[in-house]
Amino acid sequence: MLFRLTEAAQLTTDTRLTHIRLTDTWLTDTWRVRNQRYCKTASLQIENQGPVIDPTHIQEHQVSKDIAASENGSLIGTMLGELAKTKIYKPTQGRIVRQLTALAIWVIVGLGCWSLHGTLRGSGSFAEMQWVEKGIPFLLLLFGAWFGFRVVNLASFADFLIAVEAEMNKVTWPSKDELVRAAIVVIFTIFFLAISLFLFDILWQKIFSILGVTA
């Protein structure tokens, strides 16, 4: 009797386990089929709707473009406003570097106007209007001279030039005796190398002549 009860209990347990396994398999298959259908439907919707664009990314990109445009506009406006001024920005600071920078701008503008004058005169298109050949380069020369004077007084650029001169003042320059000694060493080295190369050239020329390589 006890053996039959144990066997019946074992059969009942096996039946329940089989039922649970079948239920898990059915649920897994059902979930897999539904997932595949959902993925196909989502892919079809994406293909029909086209590429998905994040509105937050569009807004951030637009804000970046607006900031860049405002900075460019403010820089141009600042430059134009600076050209209309006559005040010298921090006149006692960075004088040497600022003067050299303005001088370089004036030289470039002067050479450009001279080249433009020669081009206009050589073209012959303004032979009857002499004022054009001289007037346009002269006006550009005046504008360039004023531009070179004002650009070194622009606050941001002037501060940069002032910082450059401050760093140059920190450089330890050699004394007169050190400079003379260094110059003598450099000159002696150059002459020594020149004489050595000359002697090597003569030596190889003689060797090649003996071997009959050269005439």
ABEGO torsion letter per residue (X at the ends): XAAAAAAAAAAAAAAAAAAAAAAAAAAAAAAAAAAAAAAAAAAAAAAAAEBBBBAAAAAAAAAAAAAAAAAAAAAAAAAAAAAABABBBGAABGAAAAAAAAAAAAAAAAAAAAAAAAAAAAAGAAAABAAAAAAAAAAAAAAAAAAAAAAAABAAAAAAAAAAAAAAAABBBBBAAAAAAAAAAAAAAAAAAAAAAAAAAAAAAAAAAAAGABX
